[in-house]
């Protein structure tokens, strides 16, 4: 079976809107799940929304 690449999950800081790549976390099946960083590298805030949900969370 051919390897199918995983899609990177991106997160957007709700404070300054800088986009971050999700941190890959290995799971038992050999795949990954992605989590937002602990804090934004640009502003230091800690609240993120996945890029897929950004349009729905924006006010």
ABEGO torsion letter per residue (X at the ends): XBBBBBBBBBBBBAAAGBBBBBBBBBBAAGBBBBBBBABBAAAGBABBBBAAAAAAABX
